[in-house]
Amino acid sequence: MASSSPPAERPPVQQTALLSRVSDRTLLIAVLFAAVGSASLVFWGSGDGLMASGFAATTLVLAALLQVFRTIYPPVANTQVDFDWALVREAADNGDVAVAVTDRVGRLVCANALHESWFSGPTAPPALGLSDEDTAALTQAGRVAWRDGRCMLRGLRRDLMTFDAEVLRGGRSEDHLIWRFNAANAIDLAAEAKRLIEGPAGIRIGEAGMMAVLIGPEGRVRSASRSFMLRASGKPDGSVEGRDFVTLLETDSNGAIRFVKDGPAGTPLRLLQIPIEADNPDSPTLIILLDEDGEGHAVGQGGGIAHIQSLLGILPLGLALADRDGRFLFLNDAFCRAVGLPPNSKPIYPGDLVVREDKAAVADSVRRFASGQAMTGDIAVRLRDQPEEPVALTIAGARGLGDAAVLLSIKDNSEESKLKKQVAQATKMQAVGQLAGGVAHDFNNILTGILGHCDLMLMRHTPGDSDYDDIQQIRSNANRAAGLTRQLLAFSRQQTLRPQILQLPDIVSEISNLLKRLLGETVTLNVKHGRNLGAVRADPGQLEQVIVNLAVNARDAMPRGGTLTIQTYAVSTADVRKLGSDILPIADYTALSVSDTGTGIAPELLPKVFEPFFTTKEVGKGTGLGLSTVYGIVKQSGGFIFADSKPGEGTSFVIYLPVHRVESQPTPALVKVKEKPSETWGTGTILLVEDEDMVRAVAERALSRNGYTVVTAANGEEALEIMNARDDIDLLVSDVVMPVMDGPTLVRHARESRPKLPILFMSGYAEEQLRKTIDLDNIAFLPKPFSVHQLAEAVRDVMMANASRAG
């Protein structure tokens, strides 16, 4: 039995045409009926058939003209093309550039995988976890891009990473910003070679009887030593940069190479080519020139091989020489560092440096280049001491260098590998911190509901009631949980701080008595203060927590007693330069050192001490959040912390806080809510916007009990609808982070029609973090979790401040 298939669905264009034809026929029939009906009415009213016929004809002519006009000028379909952001992301994932796209209001609409890796998730610029200065610069770059279409920034830093940023305005309506970030941590070997050739090293090369020149891939001279300029141009300061290298030399019928300036009677030359980056065809090449005698051997003050070894010893490239049998003749310090050997050590064969599987390949390559023509090749090998990551070993045949027949080159990746590990560690810590901050934010919402309901229940109970003590116990446990979330926010650098201008010795003095009680009788506290200490800007309560945490850890590391030394001292810019740290920026600091004489920390565990939930204590004696909290507080305060320890000799933690300068003090964008022990009763209409049902219910009941009329909304869109329908809103109380439309976006829309509307933001994230993204006036802030009384006081203060401004 044949089954009947449904008719094929027409394409949208055919459907539109069909509907248009049906619409035209319907209109024609309607016009005919209208003409006949109108003519009938005219004839019935006037009794004149000629007039009725003329009226009908006129109606039909006008309808025909309208149809002709519609045929000539058909309506244009309004088509809307939607972007496929998933396709854009896939296209942007291939490359070494981090890309993000934001819309007109600053929301992230697309980011490639590299951007998420560098900035710990899909984060919208400029809030990328940079310093305050770099964040401000990136924000200004976005404004310039909106105005001019493009803006460039260089030298931005995030943890251990340095990169350049380019901001472009784009899109069909130019209503998007494209943010492109390029890593800038690579070592410029070509610039380093140029510096050596033109500096004192180039003079020593000339004194050894050698000439050096750096040429680009196009064959033009980029840099040359004084000895080369003298031979090529006749003047020690003669300029040869930009000239074609081959035009400075000539070759006779015997293949001998000479300078054009010297002519046929000039001394023959031997050229030795050293590629700067063998795996990059666009990189420059370093060429060494030696004078030869009549038999084709290099001549000079100390012999050819002596000159070559002298040159290779000062170059930053990892270079070595081997004979025809593959035995090492010379290794410079850079080569030893690259392969993990102590300086001045000399293995017998190149194969001794690689893993067993690569020994045969290296030996064969060395013999082939030693006995063949002068050429260059690369081979990927795994070093014996660093088998995890393959490296490129460049092998070149050498001629006229005595016993040396092969030149081996390897790039020193030790610093690059170290930077990669540090960036990976920093990225991991940032990701864990982002997770911890999100968890703490959600817990703050839950704890706000628990504390609020406890407060409401306590209003109906008095001390002595059977339930009063149970409610107080619940409230006490909720406050303990709030303390734990503060630790998580401290680690993720998202807690709310109350920074002040202070002196570190004052903080240490205030808690000295507490420390003595915490340390016990077996531990001696020794406090030392330096002179000329600069003031720092930090939260005194959080700094006290840092010192207490470090002191408690030191006490636990000295079970049999010992000495705890707390010292403050000044660190100048000159002292920072002497430290040679890649992490600590050049500036003036006030340092705080906490040292003990305890058991110390094993070297393999030292890099992990700041990770959350990592502890060396016994089960049940440590949460692993102490040092991670210390790390978060120090970093959020703009400082740096370093740990140093030797097993059996003790541990030392040093905190560097930048010296505060009065002229650089920023103006806070958010108005802090101050607690005032006065009446919280008030009047007025409050619009409460909160996506968490439990928090919204508690806040509504708390404000209603204090005399306010409360209107609630579960999201920003609903709140805008309420504001458009009502004119009696006196205060907007809103959460910051909400789905679809967040609090700052809601406020910007609301301020368009009500520019003087007071705002109270409440959030589980840090006020300092919100300042970087919220650029609004007349804003107050209330951190979660909060009690019913704290909410009422915050609302009262905002209403009173708004009334005083209006008056």
N, C-alpha and C positions, 0 to 999 in steps of 0.2 A: 504494500500500500504506500503510495507516494504521499509524503507529508508536505503540506503547503508551508512555505517559508514566508515570514512577514515581509511586507514591501520594504525595500531599502530606504533608509532615511535620507532625505534630500540634504545636500550641503546647505549651510546657512545662507550663502549667496542666492541659490535657487529658491529657497524658502522666502527670502525677502522679495525677489522678483515676482513670485507667485502671489504673495500677499499684496504687492503693489498693483498687479493686474486685477485681482478681485476687488480691491479698494476702488480702482478706477471705474469698473463696471457698476459697482454699487453707487458711486457718485453720479454717474451718467443717468442711471434710472431715477435717482432722487431728483436730479435737475429737471428731467422730463416731466415727472409728476408735479414738481413745483411750478413749472411753466404752465402746464395745462390747468392746474388748480387756480393759479393767479389769474389766468385769462378768463376762467369761468367766473371768478369773483368780480372782475372788472365788467364783464358783459352783464352779469346779474345786477350790478349797481348802476350802470349807465345805459344799458340797452343798446350800446353801439358796438356792433360786431367788428367793425374795422379797427376801433381802438383796442378791443380785446386781442385781436390778431397781432397788432403791432406790439403790444406789451409782451405777448408770448415770444414773438420773434426777437425782441431786444434781449429778453432773458436768456434765450438760447445762444445768441451771439456772444454775450458776456461770458457765459459758461465755456463756450468754445475757446475764446481768447484766454481764459484762465487755464484751460487744459494745455493750450499751446505753450504758454509761459512756463508751466510746470514741466512740460516735456523738454524745453530748451534748457531750463535751469533746475535740474532735479535737486532735491535736498541732499546735502552732504552728510553721510553717516558719521556719527561721532564714535570713533573707535578708540579704545584705550589699550595700550600695550603695557603689560605688567612685566616687571623685571623678574627673571629667574635667578634669585640670589644664590641658590645652590650651585648653579652653573658658573656664576661669577667666582664663587669660592674655589671650585675645582680648577678653574683656569688660573687663579692666583696662587695655588698651592705649589706650582712648579717654579722654584726659584729661591734665592737667598734673601729676599726682601719681605719684611713683615708688612702686611697690608690690612687696613681697616677702613670701613666706609661708615660715616655717620650722616644722619639726616639733619634737617634744618634746626631741630630742637636738641641736637646733640645725642640722640639715641643711636646705639650701634645697630646697624642693619646687616652688616656682613664683615667677617674677618677670616683671614686664611689661617692655616694650622700653625705656621711659624709665629704669627702674632699672638695666638693663644699660648704657644709654648714660652715665648719671651716674657709675656705679661700675665702669665698664670691664669689663663681662661679668657673668655670673650669679654674683654674690658674696653669700654668706650674711651678714646682719648678726650681730654688730656689727663683723666684720672687713671694713670698707669703705675702708680706707686713710686713716682719720682720724688726728688727733693722739692721743697716748696719753691725754690728759685726756678728749677727746670719746669715744674708744673705751670708756674706763672708764665714762663717764656713760651711753653707749648700752647697755653690758652691764648696768649697774644698772637701767636702764629696762626691759630684758627681764625681769629678776627681779621688779621691781615689777608688771609686767603679768601674769606668771604668778600672782602672789599676789593682786592687786587687780582684774585684768581689763583695766586700761588705765593708760597712763602717757604724759605729754607732755614733750617736750624742745624748747627753742628755742635758736637761735644756734649750731648746729653748723656747722663749717667744714671744707671739703675743697678744698684748693688755693685757687682764687679764688671758690669758690661757698659761699654761706651758705644753710642751710635749716633748717626745723623738722621734728621727727619725732614721730609718734604710733604707739604700740605697743599693739595690741589682742590679747586672747586670744579665740580663736574656734574654729569647727569643730563638728561634730556632738557630739563628746565633749570639746570645749574643750581639745584636745590640740595646737593649732597657735597660732603667733603671726603676726599680720599687721602688717607694718612699712610705714608710710606716710610719705613724705618730700615736703615742699612747699618749693619754692624761695622764698627770702626776699630776693632781690636787687633787687626792683622799687622804683622811686623813687616815694614817696608825694607826688604833686603836691598833693593836697588838704591834707595836713598842712603842706606848705611854704607854701601860700597862707594857711592859718590862722595860721601863725607870723608871716608878714609883716603881716597885717591887725592882729594884736594887739600887734605890737612897734613899734619906732621908725618903721618904714615906714608903719604906719597913722597915726601922729601927723603925719608929713609929708604924707600924703594929705589929712588934714583941714585942714592949714594951706594947702594948694593949693585949698581950696574944694570938695573932693570927699568923698563918703561911700562906704564899702565894706562889703559884707556877703556872707557865704558861707552859702548855703542848700543843704540836702540835696535829694535827688530827691523827698522827701515834702513839700517846701515849708516846712520848719521851719528857723529860724535856727540855724546851727552856730557862727558867729563873726561879730563886727562890730567896726568901728573905733570909737574913742571919739567921733568926730564924729557917727556914725550913732546911737550910744546916746544922745547928748545930744539930738538932734533927735527921736528916736522916743519917749524916755521922760522927757525933761526933766532927766536927771541924767547927768553924764559917766561915772559908774560904774554906771548903771542896767542891770540884767541883762535882756537880751532873748533869750538863748540858749534854744532849745526852743520859742519862740513861733512861731505860724504867721505867715509873712512878710506875707501879703496882709491880715491883720488889722491891721497897723501902717499901712496905706495906704488911701486912699479915692479914688474917681474921681467927678468932677462930670459934669454933662450935656454939657459940651464935650469930655470925654475927658481933662481935665487931672488929673494925679496929684499928691496932697498927703499929708502925714503926717496921720493921724487926730488926733493931739494938737494940730496947728496949726489944724485946722478949715478952713472955706471961705475964711478970710482968709489962709491960709498960702501960702507961695511954691510955685508949681508945680515939679514935679520931672521930670527926664528920666532914664530908666533905660537902662543899657547892660549887656547880659548877655554874659558870657564863659564858655563851657563849659570846665571843667577838663580833661576827657577826652571829646572829641567822640564817640569810638567806644564809649563806655561809658554806657548810659542810666541807670545807677545812681550815676554820679559826681555830686558837688555842682557848683553853678554860682556863679561870682563875679559879683556885681551891683554896678555903680558908679552912684551917684545924683548928679546935678548939679542945681543950682537953675537955673530958666529965667526969662527976662524975659517981658513980656507978649506978645512976638511969637514965642515958642517957641524962642528961642536960649538956649544955656547962658551963664550969667554967672559971674563969679568974679574973682579978683585978676588973673589974667593971660590971660583969655579961655579959651573951652571947649577949643579944640584944644591950647592950652598945658597945661591941666590933664591932658588925656588923655595927651599925650606924656610928661608928668612921671610919671604913674601907670604907663604901659606900660614906661617905662625901668627901673623897679625891680622889676617882676614877673618871676618865674622862667619864665614862659611865653613862647614865641616868638611875638610879636605885631607886626603892621605895619598901617599905614593907607595906603589908596590913594584917589585921586579918582575922579570919574565916568568919566574917560577911561582909567582903569586904571593911572595913573602912581603910583609910590610917593611918599608924603609923609613917612613916618616908619617906621623899623625899629629895634626895640630890640636890645640885644646878644644876648639869648637867640635871637632870630630869626636873626641873622647867624651864630651858632654852629651852629644847626640846619641851615642851608643851606650852610654851609662858606664864609661870607664873612668877611673881616677886620672887626673892630668899626668902627662909624661909616662903613662903606662903604654906598653907596646906588645900586643899579641902577635903571634907568628903569622897567621893566615887570616884573610877576611872572613873565611868560613867559620872561624872561631867565635865570631860575633853574633851569628844567627842561630836559629833553632835547627835541630838536626835535619828536618825535612828540606831546608833551604840550602844546606851546605853544598850539595853537589851542583846546584844551579849557579851559585855564586862562583865556585871554583871554575866551572866551565866558562862562564862569562869572562872572568879575569884572564884566563889563558887565551881565549879567542881574541880579545881586544889587545893583548900583549903581542901576539904574533901576526895580527892582521894590519889593515890600514888604520891611519889616524882618524878615528870616528868616535861618536858618542852614542851611548844607549842607556836606557833605564831598566831596572829590574825591581819588582816589588818583593820585599823580604820582611821577615818578622825577626826582630832582634831577640837575642837570648834573654836579656834582662827585662825586655818589654814586649812579651809575645802577644799581648792583647790586640795591638793595633799595627797593621802593616805600614812600612815606610818605603819611600822610593830611594834606591841606591843608584846613583849615576856613575857609570864607568866610561872612561875615555882613554883611548890609546895615546901615549906620549912618546915623542921622538927627540933625540938629541939631549937627553937629560942623564947621561951616564947609565947607571944601572936601573934607573927608574923607567919602567915601561908602561905603567898604568896609573892613571889619576882617578881616585875614587872620591865621590862627593855625596854627602848626606845632609839634609836639613836638620838643624837642631830644633826639635819639636817639644823640648822639655817645658819651656815657658808656655807654649801654646796648649800643650796637654794639661798643664797646671791650671791655666785659665779656663779650659773647657770643664775640668772637674769642679772648679770653684763656681762657675756659672751654673753647672748642673745642680750642685748642692744648693746654691742660692735659689734656683728655680724650684727645687723640691721643697725647700723651706717656705717659699712664698706660696706654693700650692697648698701645703699643709696649713699655713696661716690663713689662707682664704677659706679653707674648709672649717677651721676652728672658729673663724669669725662668723661664718654663716650659721654654724651650730649654736654659738653663743647668742646670736641675734634671735633665733627661733626660741631658745630657752628663755630669753628675756621677755618675749611675748607671753609665754606660758606662766612665768613667775609673776608678771604684772597682773594676770588674771587671778592667780592664787593669792597674792598679797592684797589685791583689791577686795576679793570676797572675804578674806579674813578681817579686813578693816570694817567692812559693812556688817559682818556678824558681831564684831566687838561693840559696835554702836548699839546693839540690842542686848548686850550682856554686860554685867558689872562684875568687878572682882568678888569672888565668893560664889558665883554661879557654878553649876556643875560642869558646864561646857567652856567656861572662860579659860581655864588652864590649858585645855586641849587646843583651843583656837590659838592661844599664845604659842604653844609648842609647834603647831603647824607654821605659824608666821616666822618663828625663829629658824626652823629648818629651811623655809623658803629663802630667808636672808642668807643662810649659809650657802645655799645653791647659787644665789646671786653673786656671792663672793667668788665661787668657782667660775662662773661665766666671766667675771671681771678678769680672772687670770687668763682665760682663753682669749679674751679681747686684747689683753696686754701682750700676749705672744703674737697675735695677728696685727698688732699696732693699730687697733681700731677702738680702743677704750677712750672714754672722755677724760681728758686731762684738764687741770686747772693750773696752768703754768704761772710762775711768779719769778721775779728777778731776785736771786738769792746767792748766798755764799756757801760753798760746800762745808767749810769748817763749822758753820752754824748748825747745819743739819746733823753732822756727826756728833756735835756736842749735845744736841737735844735728845738723842737716843743712846748716849753712852751708858746711862744708868740702866736702861732696858737691856742693852747688850750684855752688861756685866751679870745680870740675873739670868739671861738666856745661856750664857757660856758656862756658868757654874764655877766652882772653886778650882778646878784642875786646869782651867785655861786662863792664861794671862792676856789681858787686853792692852795693847800698846798703840797709842794714837799719836801721830806726828802730823804737823801742818807746815806747809811751805809758806814762803813770803810772796807778796805781790801777786796774789791769786785774782784772776779776773772773775767777774760775776757771770753766772750762767742763768739761763731761762728754763725752768723745769717745774714740775709739780712736786712740792716738798713732800707730800704724803707718799707719792709713788717712789721718790728717791729713798725715803726711809724704808719702804718695803724692799727695795733693791739691796740696801745695806744689811737689813735683817736676814733676808734670804741667803746672802753670801756668807754672813756670819754663822748661821745655823748649819749650813753645809760644811763650813770649816770646822765647827765644833764636832760634827759627826765624823769628820775625817781624822780627828785626834782623840780616839777613845781613851788613851792613857794620859791625856793632857798635852799641853804645848803652848805656843804663843800665837795670838792673832794680832796682826799689825795692820792698822788702817792708816793710810797716809794720803795727804792731799798735796799737790805740787803743781806749779805752772809749767806748761809746755809751749815754747815759742815756735814760730815757723821754722827757725833754724834747727831746732831740736827735731821737728817733724821730718825735715829733709835728711837729717842724719839717720833717722830710723829706716828710711828707704822703703816704706810700706806702699804697696800698690793700692791699698784700700783706704788709708787715712789721707784725706785731702790736706793740702798745705794751708794751714791756718793756725791761729792761736787757740789753745785748749787749756782747760783746767782739768787735771787728772785726779782720779780717785783710785787708789790701789788697796786691795784687800788680800793679804797674804797669810798663809798658815804654815805650820811646820808638821803637817799631817802625813798621811800615807801616800799622797799624790795620786795621779791619774795615769793609767797606762797610755802610751803613745797612740795605740790604735783606737782608744776610746775618746781621746781628747777632741777630735773633730765632731763628735756626736753629742757633746754635753749640752748644747743649746737646743737639741731637738726635743719636741714635746713627748712626754710619756717615756723618755729614756732616763733610766736611773741605775746606779750601781749599788743601791741600797738593797737590803733584804726585802722580801715580799711583805707588804703591809707596813713598811717604814718609810715609804716615799711614793708620791704620785707621779714624779717625773715632770712636774710643771714649774718647779721653783726656778731653775735656771732659764727655762724658756720664757717665763714671765719677766725675769730680769732682762733678758735679751730684747723682748718686745718693748718694755718701758724705755730702755736706753735708746733704741732705734727710733721710737716715736718722739723722743725728746731731741732728736737730731744728733745723737752721740754715737760712739763706737765702743765695743767691748771686746777684749782679747783675753784669752786664757793661756797660761803657760804652766807646765807642771813637769816634775821629774819624780818617778816612783821612789818613795822613801825619803824625799827631800821637801815635800810640800807642794802647794799650789798657789798661784797668784793670778788674780783677776784685776785687770786694769781697765778703767772706764775713762774715755776721753769725751768731755762735753765742751762744745765750742763756746768761746768767750762771747758773751752777749754785748752787742753794740747798740747804744740807744738809738742812733740814727736809722738802724735797720729794723726797728721794731714794727711789725705789721699792725695795721688797724683791724681789729676783729670785725668780721662781717656779721656775726650773729650776736644778739643781745642775750647775755646770760641771765637766767632766772635766779634772783636772789631770794633766799628764804627770809620771811618776815614773820615774827611771832604775833600776828594780829588776827582780827576776825576774817574768816574766809567767805562769809555770806555775801552774795551779790545778786545783781539782776541783769537781764539782757538775754538775747537769743544767740545760742552757740551752735554752729554747724560742726558736728563731730564726724570725721572721716577716718575709718579704720577697717582694714580688710579682715582682721582677726575678730571673730564673733565674740569670743570671751572677753577680750580687752575692750571692745566697743560697748558691751553690756555693762561692764564694771564702771567705765568712765561715764557712761550715760547716767547710771544710778547715782554716782558720786556727785556729779554736777547738778543733777536735779535736786538732790538733798540740800544743796547749798543755794537754792533759790533760782537757778538759771533755767531758762527754757531751752531744751536740747533737741536738735534735729539731727538724725544720724544718716550716714551714707556708707555703703560697703566698699565703694571704689570712687575714683576720681570722676568718671563720667556721670555717675549718679549725683555726685556733689554739684557738678556744674548745672545739671538740670534743676536741682533744688534752688541754686542761687539765681538762675534765670527766672524762676517762678516766684521768688520771695525777695522783698526789699528790706526785711527787718533783721538781717544777719549782722550781729555786732562783732563776732569773733569766729575765726576759722581755726579749729584744732584738727591737725591732720598728721597721720603717719607719713614718714618719708618714703620708705620702700613699699610700693604696692604694685600689683600686676597691672599691665596695660598702661595705665597713666599713673606716674608716681606723684608724690607730694609736690616737689618743686614745679613740675609741669602744670599741675592743677592750680598752684598759686599764680603762675604767670598768666594763665587764662583768666583767672578771677580778677587779677589786678588790672586787666584791660578795661573792665567796666567799673571796678571799685579800687582805685589806686591807693586809697588810704585804709584799706581793710587790714586790721591787725591779724597776725598769724602766729600760732604756737605750734611748732613742730615737735613731735615726740618720736623717738627712734631708739633702737637697741644698738645702733652703730655710734661711732665717736663723733662728737661735735667738730673736732679738728678735721676729720675726713669730710664732713659735710660742707665746711667752709670752702673747700677747694672746688666744689661743684655747684654750690648755691650762691648766686650773685644777686641777692634780693635785700631790700631795705625793710626795716620795721619787722624783724623776725626774732622770735624768742625760741628757746630750745629746752626740752625736758627729756632727760635720758631715761630709758627703761632699764630695769623695772622701777616703778614708782608706786608710792602709796596713795591712798585716796586723799589724804591731807596734803601731800605734795602736789597732786594734780590741782586741787582747789586753790592752793596758794599760788601756783604758777598762773592759773587763769586770772585770779584776782590781780596779780601784779601786772599782767599784760593789759587788762582792762583799765587799771588805774593809770598806767603809763600812756595809753592811748587817749584817755580823758584829759590828762594834763597837756598833751601835745595839741589836742583840739581846742583846749581853753587858751 
